[in-house]
Amino acid sequence: MPRAAKHKQALIHAAVGLFRRRGYGASGLNDILTASGAPKGSLYHYFPEGKEQLAETTVKAGGILVGQTLEGLAASTKDGPAYLRGFAKLLIGWLDESNYEEGCPISTVLLEMAGESDRIREQGHAAYDRWRQVTGDKFVADGLSRRDATALATHTLAAFEGALMIARVEKKDAAIKTAASLLSAQVKAMKAA
């Protein structure tokens, strides 16, 4: 990778990590530069509109990364409940790696900025739509109607986002495991109905 491209990726990577831990408001540009190791000029070269443009880019990148991860999970699991258990395992793994300090790669920024920045909100909307589509497609493949699958996919994202927040606060994974268990039971019940 060319040196200049490394600086851009380092800035994005550093911003994602800081935003996940601290949020948008508590992550200054100097913090991002220090964490990235990139020269100051590269920040303004790649993100001439500043922090908001960088945050927009991180939400887009985080949305794509999680979307690709969920696609791989959907392809490698046999049914909806297995997908949900795998999803929970991914979340727990991410929390363990960060000692419960990092949450969802996009939600912390979106909580702060969705009402302030249409650009950031639109990237978040696109990310959640993709995650919902992947999850809904898995439920359709498992026998649910498109309508039920879409509703359950929305419920799944909401449940896991809430469980992720509780897990970070409690510094334990019980809420995520509970969400996965209850969602799996819901898939089974909907299939049986």
C-alpha positions in Angstrom: 0.0 0.0 0.0 1.4 3.4 -0.9 2.6 5.5 2.1 -0.1 8.1 1.5 -2.9 5.5 1.4 -1.5 4.1 4.7 -2.0 7.5 6.3 -5.6 7.7 5.2 -6.3 4.2 6.5 -4.5 4.9 9.7 -6.6 8.0 10.3 -9.8 6.1 9.7 -8.7 3.2 11.9 -7.7 5.5 14.7 -10.9 7.5 14.4 -13.1 4.3 14.5 -11.3 3.2 17.7 -11.6 6.5 19.4 -15.2 7.1 18.4 -16.1 3.6 19.6 -14.5 4.2 23.0 -15.1 7.9 23.6 -17.7 9.0 21.1 -17.5 11.8 18.6 -17.5 14.8 20.9 -14.7 13.5 23.2 -12.4 12.5 20.4 -10.4 15.5 19.2 -8.5 15.7 15.9 -5.2 15.9 17.8 -6.2 12.6 19.5 -6.9 11.0 16.2 -3.7 12.3 14.7 -1.7 11.0 17.6 -3.4 7.6 17.6 -2.9 7.3 13.8 0.7 8.4 13.6 -0.2 10.2 10.4 1.2 13.7 9.7 -1.2 16.6 10.4 -1.2 17.6 6.7 -2.6 14.2 5.7 -5.7 14.7 7.8 -6.6 17.9 5.9 -5.6 16.4 2.6 -7.9 13.4 2.9 -10.6 15.1 5.0 -10.6 18.7 4.0 -14.0 19.2 5.6 -12.6 18.1 8.9 -13.9 15.9 11.7 -17.5 15.5 10.3 -16.2 14.2 7.0 -13.9 11.8 8.9 -16.8 10.6 11.0 -18.9 10.1 7.9 -16.1 8.0 6.4 -15.8 5.9 9.6 -19.5 5.2 9.8 -19.4 4.2 6.1 -16.3 2.0 6.6 -17.7 0.5 9.8 -21.0 -0.2 8.1 -19.3 -2.0 5.2 -17.0 -4.0 7.5 -19.9 -5.2 9.7 -22.0 -5.9 6.7 -19.3 -8.1 5.1 -18.8 -9.9 8.4 -22.6 -10.6 8.7 -22.7 -11.8 5.1 -19.9 -14.3 5.9 -21.7 -15.3 9.1 -25.0 -15.8 7.1 -23.2 -18.0 4.5 -21.5 -20.1 7.2 -24.5 -20.9 9.4 -27.2 -23.4 8.8 -30.2 -21.5 10.1 -31.5 -18.4 11.8 -30.8 -19.5 15.4 -27.2 -20.5 14.4 -26.8 -17.1 12.8 -28.0 -15.4 15.9 -25.6 -17.4 18.1 -22.8 -16.5 15.8 -23.7 -12.8 15.8 -23.7 -12.9 19.6 -20.3 -14.6 19.6 -18.9 -11.9 17.3 -20.1 -9.1 19.6 -18.7 -10.9 22.6 -15.4 -11.4 20.9 -15.2 -7.7 20.0 -16.0 -6.7 23.5 -13.4 -9.1 25.0 -10.7 -7.8 22.6 -11.3 -4.2 23.9 -11.9 -5.1 27.5 -15.5 -4.0 27.1 -14.4 -0.5 26.1 -15.4 -0.4 22.5 -19.0 -0.7 21.3 -20.6 -0.9 17.9 -18.3 0.7 15.2 -21.0 3.2 14.2 -23.6 3.5 17.0 -21.7 5.8 19.3 -21.1 8.3 16.6 -24.7 8.0 15.4 -26.1 8.6 18.9 -24.3 11.9 19.0 -24.4 13.1 15.4 -27.5 11.8 13.6 -29.5 14.9 14.7 -26.6 17.2 13.8 -25.3 15.8 10.5 -27.4 14.5 7.6 -24.2 13.1 6.0 -23.4 11.0 9.0 -27.1 10.0 9.5 -27.4 8.9 5.9 -24.3 6.7 6.2 -25.7 5.2 9.4 -29.1 4.6 7.7 -27.3 2.8 4.8 -25.4 0.6 7.2 -28.4 -0.4 9.2 -30.3 -1.1 6.0 -27.6 -3.4 4.8 -27.3 -5.2 8.2 -31.1 -5.6 8.3 -31.1 -6.9 4.7 -28.4 -9.5 5.4 -30.2 -10.6 8.6 -33.6 -10.7 7.0 -32.3 -12.7 4.1 -31.0 -15.3 6.5 -34.4 -15.5 8.2 -36.1 -15.8 4.8 -33.7 -18.7 3.9 -34.8 -20.3 7.2 -38.4 -20.2 6.2 -39.9 -17.0 7.4 -42.0 -14.7 5.2 -40.2 -11.5 3.9 -42.5 -9.4 6.1 -41.8 -11.4 9.3 -38.1 -11.7 8.4 -37.7 -7.9 8.0 -39.5 -7.2 11.2 -37.4 -9.8 13.1 -34.2 -8.4 11.5 -35.1 -4.9 12.8 -35.8 -6.4 16.2 -32.6 -8.3 16.1 -30.5 -5.2 15.5 -32.3 -3.3 18.2 -31.9 -6.1 20.7 -28.2 -6.6 20.0 -27.5 -2.9 20.0 -29.2 -2.6 23.4 -27.5 -5.7 24.7 -24.1 -4.4 23.6 -24.7 -1.2 25.6 -25.7 -3.2 28.7 -22.7 -5.5 28.3 -20.3 -2.6 28.1 -21.8 -1.1 31.2 -21.8 -4.3 33.2 -18.5 -5.5 31.7 -20.0 -9.0 31.1 -21.7 -10.7 28.2 -24.9 -12.0 29.8 -27.2 -9.5 28.1 -25.9 -10.5 24.6 -26.3 -14.2 25.4 -29.8 -13.5 26.7 -30.7 -11.5 23.5 -29.4 -14.3 21.3 -31.3 -17.0 23.2 -34.6 -15.1 23.1 -34.2 -14.1 19.5 -33.5 -17.7 18.6 -36.6 -18.8 20.4 -38.6 -16.2 18.5 -37.3 -17.5 15.1 -38.3 -21.0 16.1 -41.7 -19.9 17.2 -42.3 -17.9 14.1 -41.3 -20.8 11.9 -43.7 -23.1 13.8 -46.7 -20.6 13.5 
